[in-house]
């Protein structure tokens, strides 16, 4: 078995994503989680970039014990010396030096010939090696570099002491077969390649960062640069969680490889980075997205309940989630509904399940997702028959910025018509108080919840209320395009459960 080294650059390349800046304290918090996660190398920052970055790298170098701590530097003396200084207290330091080698960079950025670039690489890798035992060298934009020149630069960097050669697809230009070919050619054409570890660094501009990274691994790369949630410049970097779970899931392909990652810490790391950067994880994001282990389609739910692996290639518990989540919605079937009702403690026969399923489907056509309290309300309506003691006949409300809200309610209560009028803090409160005048129950409102269950300006609102009266707690549910009407009917729905 060979180890694949996980080089995490969340705190350097990941933080270069516009808007992802982190404070020194936040960087240390992420570094501690990365250590718990089990990454091998933490690229803590670019020390020359700012005093804050220098402080962050220095602080992480001092606090982290189990990971190699790396600082980035251009092939410039002051960069390398600053990186070395920031890593003085690291238990396992590494300096990562880089230099662009592609023709487009040489022509437009450096305006230097290949011979001069080769000399710059030689001198600065040697300088870095004199300051630190572990040196990584990256020929920036390697995937667009002339292969003959790339081989020469890599050979020279190894001669000067680079222990790791990182191959960056800096602008996400390449594709899996091309990356595989490139890595194979490096092994075949660099004479001293056996003295170093080949690494891969891919960006996601064409959406192929993870595929390119895994293709490089298949060609012999034994270190991968990646970030939590795939954050990074432009479209981001290769995602750590996707690479690690790709290896774990496809053992038939990567049978001889392992990582030191504790996969049960993946979700925790993802949430931490998302919370600190403010970058929300898309719901359809592989591995850590909200929908990654959620199922709504009835056919899928039925199969999942019989055998999880029918529609899941990974166990959600492996990344730190409690388990599969069956989302109840309009595509769900009887099996999933029955299972959820059972989990909620209801023991129902087929006849009652059928009745509840009919009501469930009607509500699911209006709502994106059905929650447990929705199911409880449906069960109470269908299974616990009751008389409609109080019923709305009519309601009129008056409200505005310059008047006290008031409502006039007409109800059928115990078979007779009653009318009451009341003021309130708002139109809904006024309605509830008018009802209380008629029923004289005056329950305590524990919860009032309003949510849109359809879209558009004429969206239908669903109101849920929870009332306490004596030792009884009851809930009510109603929907309407008029939220006053929905609120009042939900209140009456709950009151009817008290009789």
N, C-alpha and C positions, 0 to 999 in steps of 0.2 A: 504493500500500500504506500502511495506517495501523498504527501501533504500538499494541498493547495493553499498558499498563503493568502489571507484576506487583508488587503491594504485598504483601509477605510479613509476616504478623503472628504467626508462630510464637512469637517471643520475647516477645510481649505477650499477645494474646488466646489463643494456643496454650498459653502457660505458665499461664494462669488456670484451665486444666483441673485439678480436684482431684488432687493427687499428682504434678503435672508440674513442680514447682519446680526451677529450675536455678541453679547457682552462677554467679558472674560469669565465671569461667574457662570454664565449660561454655557459657554464652551467647556468649562470644567465639568459641569453637570452632564453634558453629552458624553464627554470623554470617559467619565466614570461608568456610564451605562454601556459604552462601547467595550470597556474592559470587562464588565459583567457579561456582555454578549459573547466575548471571546475572540475579538478581532486580533490579528497578529501585529499589525502596524497601524498606528493612528497618525495620519498627516495632520498635525495640530494647527498648521497655519503657514503663513509666508512672512517670516520675521521682519524682513526689510520693508514690508508694505506700510506699516504704521506702528507707532508705539504700542497701540492696543494689541496688535497681532503679536508683537514681540513679547509683551507681558503674558498673553494667553499661552503661547508656546512654552515660555519659561515656567509658568504656573503648572501647566499640565505635565511638563517634563519632571517637575519636582514631586507631583502628587501621585502619578500613575506608576505602578510597580510591575505589572505583568505584561504590558504591551511595549513594543518598540515605539518610540516617539520620534516623529520625523518632521523636519522643517524644510520648506522649499526654498530654493535659491536659483537665480539666473546664473549664467556663466560670467559673473562679475565678481571681482574680489570682495567688495564691500558686502554684497549679498551673502556670499559664502561665510565670511567672517562673522556676520551678524547671526546667521543660522547656527554656526558653531557655538557662539556665545549664548544663544537662547537654550541650547541643549546641554549646557554644562552639568546640570544636576540630574539629567536623565539616566535611569539605570541602564537603558538600552537605546542609545541615540542613533539616528540615521540622518544624513544630509542628502536631500534629493535635488540634484542639479539638472537643469534642462537647457537645451539650446535648439532653436529651430534649424531644420536641415532641408526643408523642401525648397524647390526652385522658386516658388512664388514668394516665400519668405526671404530667401537670399536676395532676390531681385528687388523687392519692394520695401522690405523692412530693414535689412542689414546693408544692402548694396555692397556685398562682399563676395569674393569668389569662394569656391568650395575649399580650396587649399587653406585659406585663412580661417574658415569655419572649423576645419579639422584641427588647426593649431590652437584655436580658442578652446575647443573641447578638451584637447590634450592637457593644456596648462591648468585649466580650472578643475578638472576631475582630480588631477594630481594635487592641487592646492587643497581641495576638500578632503582628500584622503589623508593629508598631513594633519588635519584637524579632527578627523573622526574615522573610526575603523570601518564603519558600514556606510558605503556610498551607493546611491542609486542614480543612474543617469538616464535621462529621457531625450531622445532626438525628437523634438516637437514636430508635429505634422508628419510623422513617420510614414503614414499610409499614403501620402502624396509625394514622398521623397524618392528620388532615383535610387533604385535598389543597389546599384553598384556603389554609389556614394554612401548609402545607409550602412552597407556592410563595413566599409572602411571606418566610419565614425564609431560604430559599435566595437570593432576590433581595437581601436585606439583607446576607447573608454575603458575597456576591460584591461588593456595593458597598463593603464594608469591606476588601476585598483578598484574599479566599479564592481561591486558584488552582485548587483541587480541591474539588468538593462530593461527599461520599461518602453514598450512600443505604443505610442499614443495615436489613436485615430482622433486627432484633436478637434476636427470639425464634423465628426460623424459622417464622413463621406463614403466610407467603405461598406462592404457587405460580407456576409459570412464566408463564402468561398474564397474571396479575395484575401481576407484576413488570415484564413487557414493557409493559403498559399504563401503569404508573406512570412508567417512564422516558420513554416517548413523551409523556405528559402534561406532564412537567417541561420537556422540550424545547419543547413547544407553548405553555406558559403562563408561563414565567419569561423576562421581556423581555431580560435581560442574560446569558442562559445561554451565549451564544457566547464569553464571556470566561473560561470555566472548563472544566475537564475533569470529566465526570460519572463517578463511581466507584460500585461496588456492593460491599456487605459482607453476606454471607448466612450464617446459621447453619443447622444440619442437624437441627433438632428433628423435622421431618416427613420427613427423608431427601431433601430437595430442594435443598440448598445449591448443589451444582454446577449442576443444571438451572436453578435460578433465576439463578445468576450468568451462565450462557451465554445465557439469555433476555434478560438486561439488556444483554449485549454486542450481541446482535442488534438491540436497540432503540437502540443508540448509545453505551452506556457504554464508556469507553476506559481505565478502570483497574479492576482486580479485586483485592479483598482475599482472601487465602487463606493456608493454613498447610500445612506439610509433614505428610503423612499425615492431613490433615483434623482434627488435634487442636484442642481448644478447649473453652470452657465447655459444660457439659451434653453434648449429642450432638455437639459439635464445630463446626468452621467448614468452609467450602468447601475442598476439597482441591486444593492447587496442582498436583499431578501429574495429577489428573483434568481440570482446566481446560486445562492446557497441552497434554496429549495429545489432549484433545477437539478443540482448535483444529487441532492438527497432523494428526490423523487425518481430520477432516471438512473438508478444504480446499474441498470443493465448496460447503459452507455458509459457511465463514469465509475465503473466497478472498482478500479484501482486507486481512486482518489478519496480523500477525506479532508474535512476542515475542522478547526477547533471551535467552531461556532456552536453555542448553546441555543438552538433554534427556538426554545420556549421563551427566550428573551426578545425575539424579533418584534412582536407586536408592541411590547413596552417601549422598545427603542423607537419604533415608528411613531407612536403617539407622542413621545417626548420631543422628537425633532419637529413634528408637525405643530405642537403647541408652542414651542419656543420660537420657531421661525414664522409662524402664522400661515404657513403653506398648507392648505387643506389637502388631505389625501383624496383623490377622486374616488367615488364609490365603486367604480369598476376597475380600480388599480389591482393588478395581480398580487396575490398573497395577503396584502394588508388593507385593501379597500373594503369598505363597509359591506359590499355585496359579494365579496370573494367566496364566502361560505354560506350565503343566504339563498334560499330556493322558494319560488312562489308557484311555478307551474305545477299543476296537479299531478301530471304524469311523473315529473321529477320527484315531487314530494312523496308520492306513493312508493316509488322505487327506493328512495333514500331511507324511508322508514323500514323497508325490508332488508336493504343492504346498502350501507353508506357508500361503498366504493363504486356503485353503479353510476353516480354522477359526481363523485369527489375523488380526485387523484391524490389529495393530501388530507391528512387528519388535521383539522383546525387546532387541536390540542398541541400539535407539534410546534406551532408558532406562538403559543401562549394564550389562545382563545379557549373559552370553556367548552365549545362544541359547535355543531352545525345549528343554524337557525332557520327554521321554516317560517317564511313570511306569509301571513294569511292575507290574501287579496283576491281579486276577481278571478285569477287563474287557478286558485287552490281547489282541491277536491275534498270529498267527504273524509277520506282517510286522514289527511292532515288536520282537518277540523276536529274530527273525533279524538285524535291524539292530543290536541291542545286542550280540549274540554276535559279529557281524562286527567291531564297534568294539572288542571285547575281544580280538580277534586270532584267533578260532576260524574255521576254514574247514570248514564242514560241509555235507554233501549233504542232500537233501530227506528221506531216510529217517531220518537222525540228528536232523534238526530236528524231525521228527514225534515221535520218541521223547522228545526233550527237552521239547517243548511239552506232552506229556502229564504229565510229572513237574512241569513248571513250573505248570501249572494246578492240580494237586493241592496244591502248596505255597501257591499264591496264594489258595486257598480258606481257608487257615489264617492267612495273613499279610496285613496291609494293603498292604504294599509289598515288592517283591522287589528286593534289592540285588545289586550285581555279584558279591560273594563268594558269594551264594546260587546264582547262575547257574554260577559256576566249579565249585562243589561238584556241581551237577546234571550238568554236562558230564563231570566226572571220573568220576562214578558210571556214566553211561550210555555214554561213549565209550571209557573205559579199563577194559576188563574185567579182573577180578582174582579170585583165589580168596579166599574168606572164611577166612583162616588162623586168626584168633582171633574167637571168638563168645561172647557172654554167655549163660550158662545161668541163673545166679542171683546175687543180691547181697543182703546184709543189712548194715545200718549201725546203729550206736548212737552217739547224740550227745546232748549236753545241756549246761546251764550249769555242772554240777558234775562232769563226767566228760570224759576225753580221748576225742575222736571216734575210732572205729575201724570198719573194714569187713572183711567176709568175702566174698570173691569166688570164684565157681565159673565157670570158663571152659572152652570147648572150644578147645584150642590144638594145632595141627598134628595134628588128628584124635584127640586124647586129652583126657580130663577132668583139670583141675588145680584145686586149691583153695589160696588164700593169704589171709592175714590181715595187716592192717597198721593202724597208727595214723597220724594226720595232723593238720594244723592245723585241718581241718574235715572233714566227711564226704566231700566231693568229693575233697579231697587224699588222704584215706585210701584211697579207691577206686582212684585213679590209682597210688598207691604199691603197692597189692596187685597190680594188673595188672603193674606193672614187675617184681615179684618172680617172676611166672610167666614173662613173656616175656624178662626180663633185658636189655631194650633200653634202658630209662631215657632216653627222649628228653627234650629241654628244652621246656617249655611256653612258647611265645612269646605266645599270646593265648588268652584264655578269655572268651567273650561269651555272656550269657544275655539273652533278650528274650521278652516275652509275645507270642504270635501269635494268641491269642484273648482275649476279655474274660470277666469274671466271676471268682468265687472259685476256680473249677476251670479257670482259664486254662491253655492248653497253652503250655509253654515251649520255645523253640528254642535249642539250645546249639551254639555254633561254637567249635572249638578249632583252634589252629595249632601244630604240633610241629616241632622241628628235631632231626634225627638225622644226625650226620656232616655231609655237604654237602647233604642232602635237607631240604626244608621241605614238609610236607604239612598238609592241613586235613581236619577231620572235622565232620560235621553230623548232628544228630539232634533229634527232638522228642518230648515226652511231657508228660503232666500231672504226672509225678513228675520234678522237676528233677535228682535224683540219678541216676535211670535215664537221662535224656536226656544228662546230662554223661558218664556212663560209656560209653554207646553212641557218642557223638560221638568220645570218646577212642579207642575201638576202631576206629571208622570210619577215623580218621586212621592208626592203626597198620597196618591192613590195606593201606594204600597204600605201606608200606615194604617189603612182601614181594614 
